[in-house]
């Protein structure tokens, strides 16, 4: 698996994000369930990063980190295509995002995942994230689980 920076507006990034959004819509069909956005300006150099994972030249996952506060970043848009799951792609993406966060001088990472995404919750717990109170745009979402990790 090779993980590299990418333009979030690229066709490859857009295709991965569309697949993520389709999966989230299937898991959370309730009225009012939000699929939170990430804007290109949030992942430019110095603010964050958007990464794509490739296996044998094929895009198999993506993830981003954006600045929330001067020393806090948020993991966003983590996704691994179903055929590549269980092969460590998510862990490689998360490792690369943590490296980007450290390069941005973040000392804390936060994230939101869904109550029905038990595999994502397990990945984050194995990586040292612990559950925290919902924050920001997730504060009133009964479908959200928020987590944090000190870097």
Order of alpha helices (4+ residues) and beta strands (2+ residues): beta-alpha-beta-beta-beta-alpha-beta-alpha-beta-beta
